[in-house]
Amino acid sequence: MKISCARNLATLLLASFTLAGCFDESPSTASEEPTRSVEWFKAHQVERDATLQRCWNNPGELADTPNCVNAEQASRKDDTGSLRNLDDIEPLSFGKNRPDTAE
């Protein structure tokens, strides 16, 4: 019984596509920690700092992961703060109140 070249090629391609998923080298999502939100990282500073440290130590693999992005965003929001919470600040006087200025 003679098998055609096209049938051999189709069989080879089907086997290739079937086996392609068996050798996935990316880490499985089941073993990873759950994805945390920006608000969660804002509320949990210790965990945020630990996550950021891991991300900074291995940016090639972890920089674009959801937890690294969310921890970085939470850190930026916490560091920015709000100007409404500041006490009354005197406006800049451009040298009028400087001690080394003679009047």
C-alpha positions, -999 to +999 in steps of 0.1 A: +000+000+000+015+033-011+010+064+011+011+098-007+035+125+002+007+149+011-007+124+036+028+120+052+032+157+054-003+161+070+005+134+096+038+150+104+023+184+109-005+171+131+020+152+153+041+184+155+012+206+166+001+179+191+035+177+207+042+214+207+022+220+239+040+192+257+073+211+259+062+244+272+091+260+291+071+288+307+063+285+344+029+271+352+003+296+366-007+271+392+026+273+411+027+311+410+013+334+437-021+348+430-024+381+412-028+410+436-045+444+428-029+478+432-052+485+461-041+453+478-004+463+475-012+498+488-027+482+519+001+456+524+034+475+523+056+446+535+043+423+508+047+451+482+083+458+492+091+420+490+075+418+456+093+448+443+126+434+456+120+401+437+110+421+405+141+443+407+164+413+412+151+396+381+136+422+358+142+402+326+117+375+336+094+393+362+092+430+351+060+425+330+042+401+354+009+414+368+022+415+404+053+434+395+033+460+376+007+463+403+033+466+431+052+493+411+020+512+405+010+510+442+044+522+452+041+552+428+007+561+441+018+558+478+050+579+471+030+606+452+006+613+480-017+643+479-010+680+483-043+684+501-029+667+532+000+690+537+000+717+564-001+753+554+031+761+536+042+797+532+045+807+496+080+812+481+093+846+489+123+845+465+149+858+490+127+882+511+129+860+542+164+846+538+186+852+568+216+862+547+197+890+530+204+925+544+173+948+545 
